[in-house]
Amino acid sequence: MARVVVDVMLKSEILDPQGKAVERAADRLGYSTIASVRQGKRFELQVDGPVDEAALASIHELAESLLANTVIEDFTVRVEDN
């Protein structure tokens, strides 16, 4: 069984209030070297069978239609070693 990871992040031009809140809290806690924080989502998909081009295309379609709001979010799909 293979694991495919889909990372979803807000597009760079979209404001990220949760990321800003974490950034300010980190500074207050003494982590002054943190310059910026962006919050996102990670989906781990266990895939039966080989992860070939057809499987990746199917997962890309799933991410585009269900996992990410492509108006405000970008996503990446990658196969992760177990």
mmCIF file of the N, C-alpha and C atoms, coordinates in Angstrom:
data_MODEL
# 
_entry.id   MODEL 
# 
loop_
_atom_site.group_PDB 
_atom_site.id 
_atom_site.type_symbol 
_atom_site.label_atom_id 
_atom_site.label_alt_id 
_atom_site.label_comp_id 
_atom_site.label_asym_id 
_atom_site.label_entity_id 
_atom_site.label_seq_id 
_atom_site.pdbx_PDB_ins_code 
_atom_site.Cartn_x 
_atom_site.Cartn_y 
_atom_site.Cartn_z 
_atom_site.occupancy 
_atom_site.B_iso_or_equiv 
_atom_site.pdbx_formal_charge 
_atom_site.auth_seq_id 
_atom_site.auth_comp_id 
_atom_site.auth_asym_id 
_atom_site.auth_atom_id 
_atom_site.pdbx_PDB_model_num 
ATOM 1   N N  . MET A 1 1  ? 0.838   -1.173 0.000   1.00 0.00 ? 1  MET A N  1 
ATOM 2   C CA . MET A 1 1  ? 0.000   0.000  0.000   1.00 0.00 ? 1  MET A CA 1 
ATOM 3   C C  . MET A 1 1  ? 0.890   1.247  0.000   1.00 0.00 ? 1  MET A C  1 
ATOM 4   N N  . ALA A 1 2  ? 0.551   2.201  -0.801  1.00 0.00 ? 2  ALA A N  1 
ATOM 5   C CA . ALA A 1 2  ? 1.319   3.445  -0.886  1.00 0.00 ? 2  ALA A CA 1 
ATOM 6   C C  . ALA A 1 2  ? 0.561   4.574  -0.207  1.00 0.00 ? 2  ALA A C  1 
ATOM 7   N N  . ARG A 1 3  ? 1.318   5.576  0.204   1.00 0.00 ? 3  ARG A N  1 
ATOM 8   C CA . ARG A 1 3  ? 0.703   6.759  0.811   1.00 0.00 ? 3  ARG A CA 1 
ATOM 9   C C  . ARG A 1 3  ? 0.930   7.939  -0.128  1.00 0.00 ? 3  ARG A C  1 
ATOM 10  N N  . VAL A 1 4  ? -0.155  8.640  -0.425  1.00 0.00 ? 4  VAL A N  1 
ATOM 11  C CA . VAL A 1 4  ? -0.086  9.856  -1.221  1.00 0.00 ? 4  VAL A CA 1 
ATOM 12  C C  . VAL A 1 4  ? -0.522  11.006 -0.316  1.00 0.00 ? 4  VAL A C  1 
ATOM 13  N N  . VAL A 1 5  ? 0.255   12.074 -0.326  1.00 0.00 ? 5  VAL A N  1 
ATOM 14  C CA . VAL A 1 5  ? -0.026  13.230 0.523   1.00 0.00 ? 5  VAL A CA 1 
ATOM 15  C C  . VAL A 1 5  ? -0.478  14.386 -0.351  1.00 0.00 ? 5  VAL A C  1 
ATOM 16  N N  . VAL A 1 6  ? -1.571  15.019 0.070   1.00 0.00 ? 6  VAL A N  1 
ATOM 17  C CA . VAL A 1 6  ? -2.057  16.228 -0.579  1.00 0.00 ? 6  VAL A CA 1 
ATOM 18  C C  . VAL A 1 6  ? -1.933  17.354 0.442   1.00 0.00 ? 6  VAL A C  1 
ATOM 19  N N  . ASP A 1 7  ? -1.099  18.341 0.122   1.00 0.00 ? 7  ASP A N  1 
ATOM 20  C CA . ASP A 1 7  ? -0.953  19.528 0.973   1.00 0.00 ? 7  ASP A CA 1 
ATOM 21  C C  . ASP A 1 7  ? -1.742  20.658 0.341   1.00 0.00 ? 7  ASP A C  1 
ATOM 22  N N  . VAL A 1 8  ? -2.578  21.304 1.155   1.00 0.00 ? 8  VAL A N  1 
ATOM 23  C CA . VAL A 1 8  ? -3.420  22.400 0.686   1.00 0.00 ? 8  VAL A CA 1 
ATOM 24  C C  . VAL A 1 8  ? -3.040  23.654 1.469   1.00 0.00 ? 8  VAL A C  1 
ATOM 25  N N  . MET A 1 9  ? -2.735  24.713 0.738   1.00 0.00 ? 9  MET A N  1 
ATOM 26  C CA . MET A 1 9  ? -2.352  25.983 1.371   1.00 0.00 ? 9  MET A CA 1 
ATOM 27  C C  . MET A 1 9  ? -3.138  27.129 0.728   1.00 0.00 ? 9  MET A C  1 
ATOM 28  N N  . LEU A 1 10 ? -3.410  28.154 1.530   1.00 0.00 ? 10 LEU A N  1 
ATOM 29  C CA . LEU A 1 10 ? -4.011  29.356 0.965   1.00 0.00 ? 10 LEU A CA 1 
ATOM 30  C C  . LEU A 1 10 ? -3.067  29.958 -0.062  1.00 0.00 ? 10 LEU A C  1 
ATOM 31  N N  . LYS A 1 11 ? -3.618  30.502 -1.119  1.00 0.00 ? 11 LYS A N  1 
ATOM 32  C CA . LYS A 1 11 ? -2.794  31.197 -2.102  1.00 0.00 ? 11 LYS A CA 1 
ATOM 33  C C  . LYS A 1 11 ? -2.105  32.367 -1.417  1.00 0.00 ? 11 LYS A C  1 
ATOM 34  N N  . SER A 1 12 ? -0.945  32.733 -1.931  1.00 0.00 ? 12 SER A N  1 
ATOM 35  C CA . SER A 1 12 ? -0.132  33.762 -1.267  1.00 0.00 ? 12 SER A CA 1 
ATOM 36  C C  . SER A 1 12 ? -0.843  35.109 -1.157  1.00 0.00 ? 12 SER A C  1 
ATOM 37  N N  . GLU A 1 13 ? -1.736  35.408 -2.067  1.00 0.00 ? 13 GLU A N  1 
ATOM 38  C CA . GLU A 1 13 ? -2.420  36.708 -2.026  1.00 0.00 ? 13 GLU A CA 1 
ATOM 39  C C  . GLU A 1 13 ? -3.635  36.725 -1.093  1.00 0.00 ? 13 GLU A C  1 
ATOM 40  N N  . ILE A 1 14 ? -3.976  35.579 -0.502  1.00 0.00 ? 14 ILE A N  1 
ATOM 41  C CA . ILE A 1 14 ? -5.109  35.482 0.419   1.00 0.00 ? 14 ILE A CA 1 
ATOM 42  C C  . ILE A 1 14 ? -4.620  35.697 1.851   1.00 0.00 ? 14 ILE A C  1 
ATOM 43  N N  . LEU A 1 15 ? -5.303  36.567 2.564   1.00 0.00 ? 15 LEU A N  1 
ATOM 44  C CA . LEU A 1 15 ? -4.957  36.811 3.967   1.00 0.00 ? 15 LEU A CA 1 
ATOM 45  C C  . LEU A 1 15 ? -5.165  35.530 4.779   1.00 0.00 ? 15 LEU A C  1 
ATOM 46  N N  . ASP A 1 16 ? -4.291  35.305 5.754   1.00 0.00 ? 16 ASP A N  1 
ATOM 47  C CA . ASP A 1 16 ? -4.339  34.111 6.588   1.00 0.00 ? 16 ASP A CA 1 
ATOM 48  C C  . ASP A 1 16 ? -4.393  34.533 8.058   1.00 0.00 ? 16 ASP A C  1 
ATOM 49  N N  . PRO A 1 17 ? -5.592  34.850 8.579   1.00 0.00 ? 17 PRO A N  1 
ATOM 50  C CA . PRO A 1 17 ? -5.680  35.319 9.960   1.00 0.00 ? 17 PRO A CA 1 
ATOM 51  C C  . PRO A 1 17 ? -5.202  34.297 10.987  1.00 0.00 ? 17 PRO A C  1 
ATOM 52  N N  . GLN A 1 18 ? -5.417  33.017 10.744  1.00 0.00 ? 18 GLN A N  1 
ATOM 53  C CA . GLN A 1 18 ? -4.947  32.000 11.694  1.00 0.00 ? 18 GLN A CA 1 
ATOM 54  C C  . GLN A 1 18 ? -3.420  31.955 11.698  1.00 0.00 ? 18 GLN A C  1 
ATOM 55  N N  . GLY A 1 19 ? -2.807  32.022 10.552  1.00 0.00 ? 19 GLY A N  1 
ATOM 56  C CA . GLY A 1 19 ? -1.350  32.061 10.475  1.00 0.00 ? 19 GLY A CA 1 
ATOM 57  C C  . GLY A 1 19 ? -0.793  33.290 11.178  1.00 0.00 ? 19 GLY A C  1 
ATOM 58  N N  . LYS A 1 20 ? -1.438  34.446 10.987  1.00 0.00 ? 20 LYS A N  1 
ATOM 59  C CA . LYS A 1 20 ? -0.994  35.680 11.657  1.00 0.00 ? 20 LYS A CA 1 
ATOM 60  C C  . LYS A 1 20 ? -1.110  35.545 13.168  1.00 0.00 ? 20 LYS A C  1 
ATOM 61  N N  . ALA A 1 21 ? -2.189  34.928 13.652  1.00 0.00 ? 21 ALA A N  1 
ATOM 62  C CA . ALA A 1 21 ? -2.369  34.747 15.096  1.00 0.00 ? 21 ALA A CA 1 
ATOM 63  C C  . ALA A 1 21 ? -1.260  33.868 15.660  1.00 0.00 ? 21 ALA A C  1 
ATOM 64  N N  . VAL A 1 22 ? -0.916  32.793 14.955  1.00 0.00 ? 22 VAL A N  1 
ATOM 65  C CA . VAL A 1 22 ? 0.167   31.913 15.403  1.00 0.00 ? 22 VAL A CA 1 
ATOM 66  C C  . VAL A 1 22 ? 1.494   32.671 15.383  1.00 0.00 ? 22 VAL A C  1 
ATOM 67  N N  . GLU A 1 23 ? 1.711   33.452 14.338  1.00 0.00 ? 23 GLU A N  1 
ATOM 68  C CA . GLU A 1 23 ? 2.942   34.250 14.220  1.00 0.00 ? 23 GLU A CA 1 
ATOM 69  C C  . GLU A 1 23 ? 3.099   35.202 15.409  1.00 0.00 ? 23 GLU A C  1 
ATOM 70  N N  . ARG A 1 24 ? 2.017   35.914 15.755  1.00 0.00 ? 24 ARG A N  1 
ATOM 71  C CA . ARG A 1 24 ? 2.077   36.847 16.899  1.00 0.00 ? 24 ARG A CA 1 
ATOM 72  C C  . ARG A 1 24 ? 2.278   36.105 18.215  1.00 0.00 ? 24 ARG A C  1 
ATOM 73  N N  . ALA A 1 25 ? 1.598   34.968 18.389  1.00 0.00 ? 25 ALA A N  1 
ATOM 74  C CA . ALA A 1 25 ? 1.737   34.186 19.621  1.00 0.00 ? 25 ALA A CA 1 
ATOM 75  C C  . ALA A 1 25 ? 3.161   33.645 19.751  1.00 0.00 ? 25 ALA A C  1 
ATOM 76  N N  . ALA A 1 26 ? 3.734   33.184 18.655  1.00 0.00 ? 26 ALA A N  1 
ATOM 77  C CA . ALA A 1 26 ? 5.103   32.673 18.687  1.00 0.00 ? 26 ALA A CA 1 
ATOM 78  C C  . ALA A 1 26 ? 6.063   33.769 19.127  1.00 0.00 ? 26 ALA A C  1 
ATOM 79  N N  . ASP A 1 27 ? 5.878   34.971 18.621  1.00 0.00 ? 27 ASP A N  1 
ATOM 80  C CA . ASP A 1 27 ? 6.735   36.096 19.013  1.00 0.00 ? 27 ASP A CA 1 
ATOM 81  C C  . ASP A 1 27 ? 6.587   36.390 20.506  1.00 0.00 ? 27 ASP A C  1 
ATOM 82  N N  . ARG A 1 28 ? 5.341   36.391 20.996  1.00 0.00 ? 28 ARG A N  1 
ATOM 83  C CA . ARG A 1 28 ? 5.109   36.647 22.427  1.00 0.00 ? 28 ARG A CA 1 
ATOM 84  C C  . ARG A 1 28 ? 5.748   35.573 23.303  1.00 0.00 ? 28 ARG A C  1 
ATOM 85  N N  . LEU A 1 29 ? 5.833   34.360 22.786  1.00 0.00 ? 29 LEU A N  1 
ATOM 86  C CA . LEU A 1 29 ? 6.424   33.254 23.541  1.00 0.00 ? 29 LEU A CA 1 
ATOM 87  C C  . LEU A 1 29 ? 7.941   33.190 23.420  1.00 0.00 ? 29 LEU A C  1 
ATOM 88  N N  . GLY A 1 30 ? 8.521   34.150 22.707  1.00 0.00 ? 30 GLY A N  1 
ATOM 89  C CA . GLY A 1 30 ? 9.967   34.228 22.624  1.00 0.00 ? 30 GLY A CA 1 
ATOM 90  C C  . GLY A 1 30 ? 10.580  33.627 21.373  1.00 0.00 ? 30 GLY A C  1 
ATOM 91  N N  . TYR A 1 31 ? 9.767   33.178 20.438  1.00 0.00 ? 31 TYR A N  1 
ATOM 92  C CA . TYR A 1 31 ? 10.279  32.625 19.181  1.00 0.00 ? 31 TYR A CA 1 
ATOM 93  C C  . TYR A 1 31 ? 10.404  33.756 18.156  1.00 0.00 ? 31 TYR A C  1 
ATOM 94  N N  . SER A 1 32 ? 11.332  34.647 18.423  1.00 0.00 ? 32 SER A N  1 
ATOM 95  C CA . SER A 1 32 ? 11.441  35.875 17.636  1.00 0.00 ? 32 SER A CA 1 
ATOM 96  C C  . SER A 1 32 ? 12.035  35.654 16.250  1.00 0.00 ? 32 SER A C  1 
ATOM 97  N N  . THR A 1 33 ? 12.576  34.495 15.980  1.00 0.00 ? 33 THR A N  1 
ATOM 98  C CA . THR A 1 33 ? 13.151  34.245 14.656  1.00 0.00 ? 33 THR A CA 1 
ATOM 99  C C  . THR A 1 33 ? 12.100  33.805 13.635  1.00 0.00 ? 33 THR A C  1 
ATOM 100 N N  . ILE A 1 34 ? 10.856  33.574 14.076  1.00 0.00 ? 34 ILE A N  1 
ATOM 101 C CA . ILE A 1 34 ? 9.781   33.197 13.156  1.00 0.00 ? 34 ILE A CA 1 
ATOM 102 C C  . ILE A 1 34 ? 9.329   34.453 12.433  1.00 0.00 ? 34 ILE A C  1 
ATOM 103 N N  . ALA A 1 35 ? 9.547   34.483 11.127  1.00 0.00 ? 35 ALA A N  1 
ATOM 104 C CA . ALA A 1 35 ? 9.227   35.670 10.340  1.00 0.00 ? 35 ALA A CA 1 
ATOM 105 C C  . ALA A 1 35 ? 7.789   35.655 9.819   1.00 0.00 ? 35 ALA A C  1 
ATOM 106 N N  . SER A 1 36 ? 7.262   34.469 9.547   1.00 0.00 ? 36 SER A N  1 
ATOM 107 C CA . SER A 1 36 ? 5.940   34.381 8.941   1.00 0.00 ? 36 SER A CA 1 
ATOM 108 C C  . SER A 1 36 ? 5.371   32.988 9.148   1.00 0.00 ? 36 SER A C  1 
ATOM 109 N N  . VAL A 1 37 ? 4.044   32.897 9.272   1.00 0.00 ? 37 VAL A N  1 
ATOM 110 C CA . VAL A 1 37 ? 3.369   31.606 9.416   1.00 0.00 ? 37 VAL A CA 1 
ATOM 111 C C  . VAL A 1 37 ? 2.183   31.588 8.458   1.00 0.00 ? 37 VAL A C  1 
ATOM 112 N N  . ARG A 1 38 ? 2.049   30.497 7.715   1.00 0.00 ? 38 ARG A N  1 
ATOM 113 C CA . ARG A 1 38 ? 0.879   30.256 6.875   1.00 0.00 ? 38 ARG A CA 1 
ATOM 114 C C  . ARG A 1 38 ? 0.287   28.921 7.323   1.00 0.00 ? 38 ARG A C  1 
ATOM 115 N N  . GLN A 1 39 ? -0.994  28.880 7.533   1.00 0.00 ? 39 GLN A N  1 
ATOM 116 C CA . GLN A 1 39 ? -1.689  27.684 7.996   1.00 0.00 ? 39 GLN A CA 1 
ATOM 117 C C  . GLN A 1 39 ? -2.229  26.930 6.786   1.00 0.00 ? 39 GLN A C  1 
ATOM 118 N N  . GLY A 1 40 ? -2.204  25.602 6.843   1.00 0.00 ? 40 GLY A N  1 
ATOM 119 C CA . GLY A 1 40 ? -2.717  24.796 5.742   1.00 0.00 ? 40 GLY A CA 1 
ATOM 120 C C  . GLY A 1 40 ? -3.308  23.485 6.228   1.00 0.00 ? 40 GLY A C  1 
ATOM 121 N N  . LYS A 1 41 ? -3.557  22.595 5.274   1.00 0.00 ? 41 LYS A N  1 
ATOM 122 C CA . LYS A 1 41 ? -4.137  21.283 5.578   1.00 0.00 ? 41 LYS A CA 1 
ATOM 123 C C  . LYS A 1 41 ? -3.287  20.211 4.900   1.00 0.00 ? 41 LYS A C  1 
ATOM 124 N N  . ARG A 1 42 ? -3.241  19.030 5.516   1.00 0.00 ? 42 ARG A N  1 
ATOM 125 C CA . ARG A 1 42 ? -2.526  17.883 4.951   1.00 0.00 ? 42 ARG A CA 1 
ATOM 126 C C  . ARG A 1 42 ? -3.479  16.699 4.952   1.00 0.00 ? 42 ARG A C  1 
ATOM 127 N N  . PHE A 1 43 ? -3.601  16.061 3.806   1.00 0.00 ? 43 PHE A N  1 
ATOM 128 C CA . PHE A 1 43 ? -4.411  14.861 3.671   1.00 0.00 ? 43 PHE A CA 1 
ATOM 129 C C  . PHE A 1 43 ? -3.484  13.707 3.309   1.00 0.00 ? 43 PHE A C  1 
ATOM 130 N N  . GLU A 1 44 ? -3.596  12.596 4.023   1.00 0.00 ? 44 GLU A N  1 
ATOM 131 C CA . GLU A 1 44 ? -2.829  11.390 3.717   1.00 0.00 ? 44 GLU A CA 1 
ATOM 132 C C  . GLU A 1 44 ? -3.791  10.339 3.183   1.00 0.00 ? 44 GLU A C  1 
ATOM 133 N N  . LEU A 1 45 ? -3.527  9.881  1.970   1.00 0.00 ? 45 LEU A N  1 
ATOM 134 C CA . LEU A 1 45 ? -4.394  8.901  1.324   1.00 0.00 ? 45 LEU A CA 1 
ATOM 135 C C  . LEU A 1 45 ? -3.630  7.592  1.174   1.00 0.00 ? 45 LEU A C  1 
ATOM 136 N N  . GLN A 1 46 ? -4.174  6.493  1.691   1.00 0.00 ? 46 GLN A N  1 
ATOM 137 C CA . GLN A 1 46 ? -3.602  5.168  1.492   1.00 0.00 ? 46 GLN A CA 1 
ATOM 138 C C  . GLN A 1 46 ? -4.189  4.624  0.194   1.00 0.00 ? 46 GLN A C  1 
ATOM 139 N N  . VAL A 1 47 ? -3.328  4.196  -0.707  1.00 0.00 ? 47 VAL A N  1 
ATOM 140 C CA . VAL A 1 47 ? -3.759  3.753  -2.030  1.00 0.00 ? 47 VAL A CA 1 
ATOM 141 C C  . VAL A 1 47 ? -3.464  2.268  -2.199  1.00 0.00 ? 47 VAL A C  1 
ATOM 142 N N  . ASP A 1 48 ? -4.488  1.499  -2.559  1.00 0.00 ? 48 ASP A N  1 
ATOM 143 C CA . ASP A 1 48 ? -4.291  0.082  -2.901  1.00 0.00 ? 48 ASP A CA 1 
ATOM 144 C C  . ASP A 1 48 ? -3.723  0.020  -4.309  1.00 0.00 ? 48 ASP A C  1 
ATOM 145 N N  . GLY A 1 49 ? -2.718  -0.789 -4.481  1.00 0.00 ? 49 GLY A N  1 
ATOM 146 C CA . GLY A 1 49 ? -2.133  -0.958 -5.798  1.00 0.00 ? 49 GLY A CA 1 
ATOM 147 C C  . GLY A 1 49 ? -1.082  0.083  -6.094  1.00 0.00 ? 49 GLY A C  1 
ATOM 148 N N  . PRO A 1 50 ? -0.573  0.047  -7.310  1.00 0.00 ? 50 PRO A N  1 
ATOM 149 C CA . PRO A 1 50 ? 0.513   0.965  -7.677  1.00 0.00 ? 50 PRO A CA 1 
ATOM 150 C C  . PRO A 1 50 ? 0.010   2.401  -7.833  1.00 0.00 ? 50 PRO A C  1 
ATOM 151 N N  . VAL A 1 51 ? 0.890   3.322  -7.528  1.00 0.00 ? 51 VAL A N  1 
ATOM 152 C CA . VAL A 1 51 ? 0.563   4.739  -7.719  1.00 0.00 ? 51 VAL A CA 1 
ATOM 153 C C  . VAL A 1 51 ? 1.198   5.146  -9.049  1.00 0.00 ? 51 VAL A C  1 
ATOM 154 N N  . ASP A 1 52 ? 0.460   4.873  -10.114 1.00 0.00 ? 52 ASP A N  1 
ATOM 155 C CA . ASP A 1 52 ? 0.936   5.213  -11.445 1.00 0.00 ? 52 ASP A CA 1 
ATOM 156 C C  . ASP A 1 52 ? 0.338   6.550  -11.888 1.00 0.00 ? 52 ASP A C  1 
ATOM 157 N N  . GLU A 1 53 ? 0.571   6.913  -13.136 1.00 0.00 ? 53 GLU A N  1 
ATOM 158 C CA . GLU A 1 53 ? 0.074   8.200  -13.640 1.00 0.00 ? 53 GLU A CA 1 
ATOM 159 C C  . GLU A 1 53 ? -1.442  8.304  -13.545 1.00 0.00 ? 53 GLU A C  1 
ATOM 160 N N  . ALA A 1 54 ? -2.150  7.202  -13.804 1.00 0.00 ? 54 ALA A N  1 
ATOM 161 C CA . ALA A 1 54 ? -3.614  7.213  -13.733 1.00 0.00 ? 54 ALA A CA 1 
ATOM 162 C C  . ALA A 1 54 ? -4.088  7.438  -12.301 1.00 0.00 ? 54 ALA A C  1 
ATOM 163 N N  . ALA A 1 55 ? -3.447  6.782  -11.335 1.00 0.00 ? 55 ALA A N  1 
ATOM 164 C CA . ALA A 1 55 ? -3.819  6.963  -9.928  1.00 0.00 ? 55 ALA A CA 1 
ATOM 165 C C  . ALA A 1 55 ? -3.552  8.393  -9.480  1.00 0.00 ? 55 ALA A C  1 
ATOM 166 N N  . LEU A 1 56 ? -2.391  8.935  -9.861  1.00 0.00 ? 56 LEU A N  1 
ATOM 167 C CA . LEU A 1 56 ? -2.075  10.318 -9.493  1.00 0.00 ? 56 LEU A CA 1 
ATOM 168 C C  . LEU A 1 56 ? -3.040  11.307 -10.133 1.00 0.00 ? 56 LEU A C  1 
ATOM 169 N N  . ALA A 1 57 ? -3.433  11.050 -11.374 1.00 0.00 ? 57 ALA A N  1 
ATOM 170 C CA . ALA A 1 57 ? -4.394  11.926 -12.044 1.00 0.00 ? 57 ALA A CA 1 
ATOM 171 C C  . ALA A 1 57 ? -5.738  11.896 -11.319 1.00 0.00 ? 57 ALA A C  1 
ATOM 172 N N  . SER A 1 58 ? -6.143  10.709 -10.875 1.00 0.00 ? 58 SER A N  1 
ATOM 173 C CA . SER A 1 58 ? -7.395  10.564 -10.132 1.00 0.00 ? 58 SER A CA 1 
ATOM 174 C C  . SER A 1 58 ? -7.332  11.313 -8.797  1.00 0.00 ? 58 SER A C  1 
ATOM 175 N N  . ILE A 1 59 ? -6.211  11.200 -8.100  1.00 0.00 ? 59 ILE A N  1 
ATOM 176 C CA . ILE A 1 59 ? -6.047  11.892 -6.814  1.00 0.00 ? 59 ILE A CA 1 
ATOM 177 C C  . ILE A 1 59 ? -5.994  13.398 -7.034  1.00 0.00 ? 59 ILE A C  1 
ATOM 178 N N  . HIS A 1 60 ? -5.359  13.835 -8.091  1.00 0.00 ? 60 HIS A N  1 
ATOM 179 C CA . HIS A 1 60 ? -5.320  15.263 -8.425  1.00 0.00 ? 60 HIS A CA 1 
ATOM 180 C C  . HIS A 1 60 ? -6.738  15.784 -8.655  1.00 0.00 ? 60 HIS A C  1 
ATOM 181 N N  . GLU A 1 61 ? -7.541  15.007 -9.351  1.00 0.00 ? 61 GLU A N  1 
ATOM 182 C CA . GLU A 1 61 ? -8.943  15.378 -9.594  1.00 0.00 ? 61 GLU A CA 1 
ATOM 183 C C  . GLU A 1 61 ? -9.719  15.454 -8.279  1.00 0.00 ? 61 GLU A C  1 
ATOM 184 N N  . LEU A 1 62 ? -9.499  14.486 -7.386  1.00 0.00 ? 62 LEU A N  1 
ATOM 185 C CA . LEU A 1 62 ? -10.143 14.487 -6.076  1.00 0.00 ? 62 LEU A CA 1 
ATOM 186 C C  . LEU A 1 62 ? -9.751  15.741 -5.290  1.00 0.00 ? 62 LEU A C  1 
ATOM 187 N N  . ALA A 1 63 ? -8.472  16.055 -5.297  1.00 0.00 ? 63 ALA A N  1 
ATOM 188 C CA . ALA A 1 63 ? -7.998  17.239 -4.568  1.00 0.00 ? 63 ALA A CA 1 
ATOM 189 C C  . ALA A 1 63 ? -8.627  18.508 -5.122  1.00 0.00 ? 63 ALA A C  1 
ATOM 190 N N  . GLU A 1 64 ? -8.701  18.589 -6.437  1.00 0.00 ? 64 GLU A N  1 
ATOM 191 C CA . GLU A 1 64 ? -9.249  19.781 -7.079  1.00 0.00 ? 64 GLU A CA 1 
ATOM 192 C C  . GLU A 1 64 ? -10.743 19.953 -6.834  1.00 0.00 ? 64 GLU A C  1 
ATOM 193 N N  . SER A 1 65 ? -11.469 18.839 -6.747  1.00 0.00 ? 65 SER A N  1 
ATOM 194 C CA . SER A 1 65 ? -12.925 18.929 -6.608  1.00 0.00 ? 65 SER A CA 1 
ATOM 195 C C  . SER A 1 65 ? -13.424 18.838 -5.169  1.00 0.00 ? 65 SER A C  1 
ATOM 196 N N  . LEU A 1 66 ? -12.623 18.257 -4.256  1.00 0.00 ? 66 LEU A N  1 
ATOM 197 C CA . LEU A 1 66 ? -13.119 18.023 -2.902  1.00 0.00 ? 66 LEU A CA 1 
ATOM 198 C C  . LEU A 1 66 ? -12.213 18.560 -1.798  1.00 0.00 ? 66 LEU A C  1 
ATOM 199 N N  . LEU A 1 67 ? -10.914 18.358 -1.918  1.00 0.00 ? 67 LEU A N  1 
ATOM 200 C CA . LEU A 1 67 ? -10.009 18.676 -0.810  1.00 0.00 ? 67 LEU A CA 1 
ATOM 201 C C  . LEU A 1 67 ? -9.595  20.140 -0.750  1.00 0.00 ? 67 LEU A C  1 
ATOM 202 N N  . ALA A 1 68 ? -9.563  20.806 -1.887  1.00 0.00 ? 68 ALA A N  1 
ATOM 203 C CA . ALA A 1 68 ? -9.119  22.202 -1.920  1.00 0.00 ? 68 ALA A CA 1 
ATOM 204 C C  . ALA A 1 68 ? -10.193 23.079 -2.551  1.00 0.00 ? 68 ALA A C  1 
ATOM 205 N N  . ASN A 1 69 ? -10.279 24.290 -2.055  1.00 0.00 ? 69 ASN A N  1 
ATOM 206 C CA . ASN A 1 69 ? -11.100 25.325 -2.695  1.00 0.00 ? 69 ASN A CA 1 
ATOM 207 C C  . ASN A 1 69 ? -10.154 26.080 -3.618  1.00 0.00 ? 69 ASN A C  1 
ATOM 208 N N  . THR A 1 70 ? -10.140 25.713 -4.878  1.00 0.00 ? 70 THR A N  1 
ATOM 209 C CA . THR A 1 70 ? -9.121  26.230 -5.793  1.00 0.00 ? 70 THR A CA 1 
ATOM 210 C C  . THR A 1 70 ? -9.260  27.718 -6.107  1.00 0.00 ? 70 THR A C  1 
ATOM 211 N N  . VAL A 1 71 ? -10.324 28.343 -5.651  1.00 0.00 ? 71 VAL A N  1 
ATOM 212 C CA . VAL A 1 71 ? -10.434 29.794 -5.799  1.00 0.00 ? 71 VAL A CA 1 
ATOM 213 C C  . VAL A 1 71 ? -9.439  30.480 -4.868  1.00 0.00 ? 71 VAL A C  1 
ATOM 214 N N  . ILE A 1 72 ? -9.268  29.938 -3.664  1.00 0.00 ? 72 ILE A N  1 
ATOM 215 C CA . ILE A 1 72 ? -8.401  30.582 -2.678  1.00 0.00 ? 72 ILE A CA 1 
ATOM 216 C C  . ILE A 1 72 ? -7.234  29.713 -2.215  1.00 0.00 ? 72 ILE A C  1 
ATOM 217 N N  . GLU A 1 73 ? -7.187  28.435 -2.658  1.00 0.00 ? 73 GLU A N  1 
ATOM 218 C CA . GLU A 1 73 ? -6.142  27.531 -2.193  1.00 0.00 ? 73 GLU A CA 1 
ATOM 219 C C  . GLU A 1 73 ? -5.399  26.880 -3.362  1.00 0.00 ? 73 GLU A C  1 
ATOM 220 N N  . ASP A 1 74 ? -4.123  26.604 -3.127  1.00 0.00 ? 74 ASP A N  1 
ATOM 221 C CA . ASP A 1 74 ? -3.305  25.798 -4.018  1.00 0.00 ? 74 ASP A CA 1 
ATOM 222 C C  . ASP A 1 74 ? -3.069  24.456 -3.339  1.00 0.00 ? 74 ASP A C  1 
ATOM 223 N N  . PHE A 1 75 ? -2.722  23.440 -4.116  1.00 0.00 ? 75 PHE A N  1 
ATOM 224 C CA . PHE A 1 75 ? -2.425  22.144 -3.525  1.00 0.00 ? 75 PHE A CA 1 
ATOM 225 C C  . PHE A 1 75 ? -1.307  21.459 -4.290  1.00 0.00 ? 75 PHE A C  1 
ATOM 226 N N  . THR A 1 76 ? -0.630  20.560 -3.582  1.00 0.00 ? 76 THR A N  1 
ATOM 227 C CA . THR A 1 76 ? 0.375   19.699 -4.203  1.00 0.00 ? 76 THR A CA 1 
ATOM 228 C C  . THR A 1 76 ? 0.040   18.259 -3.862  1.00 0.00 ? 76 THR A C  1 
ATOM 229 N N  . VAL A 1 77 ? 0.396   17.365 -4.760  1.00 0.00 ? 77 VAL A N  1 
ATOM 230 C CA . VAL A 1 77 ? 0.186   15.928 -4.568  1.00 0.00 ? 77 VAL A CA 1 
ATOM 231 C C  . VAL A 1 77 ? 1.546   15.254 -4.685  1.00 0.00 ? 77 VAL A C  1 
ATOM 232 N N  . ARG A 1 78 ? 1.870   14.399 -3.719  1.00 0.00 ? 78 ARG A N  1 
ATOM 233 C CA . ARG A 1 78 ? 3.140   13.691 -3.781  1.00 0.00 ? 78 ARG A CA 1 
ATOM 234 C C  . ARG A 1 78 ? 3.012   12.310 -3.164  1.00 0.00 ? 78 ARG A C  1 
ATOM 235 N N  . VAL A 1 79 ? 3.820   11.400 -3.634  1.00 0.00 ? 79 VAL A N  1 
ATOM 236 C CA . VAL A 1 79 ? 3.872   10.051 -3.079  1.00 0.00 ? 79 VAL A CA 1 
ATOM 237 C C  . VAL A 1 79 ? 4.928   10.072 -1.977  1.00 0.00 ? 79 VAL A C  1 
ATOM 238 N N  . GLU A 1 80 ? 4.577   9.489  -0.832  1.00 0.00 ? 80 GLU A N  1 
ATOM 239 C CA . GLU A 1 80 ? 5.483   9.474  0.312   1.00 0.00 ? 80 GLU A CA 1 
ATOM 240 C C  . GLU A 1 80 ? 5.913   8.036  0.584   1.00 0.00 ? 80 GLU A C  1 
ATOM 241 N N  . ASP A 1 81 ? 7.189   7.844  0.846   1.00 0.00 ? 81 ASP A N  1 
ATOM 242 C CA . ASP A 1 81 ? 7.684   6.517  1.184   1.00 0.00 ? 81 ASP A CA 1 
ATOM 243 C C  . ASP A 1 81 ? 7.145   6.094  2.531   1.00 0.00 ? 81 ASP A C  1 
ATOM 244 N N  . ASN A 1 82 ? 6.804   4.825  2.630   1.00 0.00 ? 82 ASN A N  1 
ATOM 245 C CA . ASN A 1 82 ? 6.306   4.291  3.914   1.00 0.00 ? 82 ASN A CA 1 
ATOM 246 C C  . ASN A 1 82 ? 7.434   3.933  4.812   1.00 0.00 ? 82 ASN A C  1 
# 
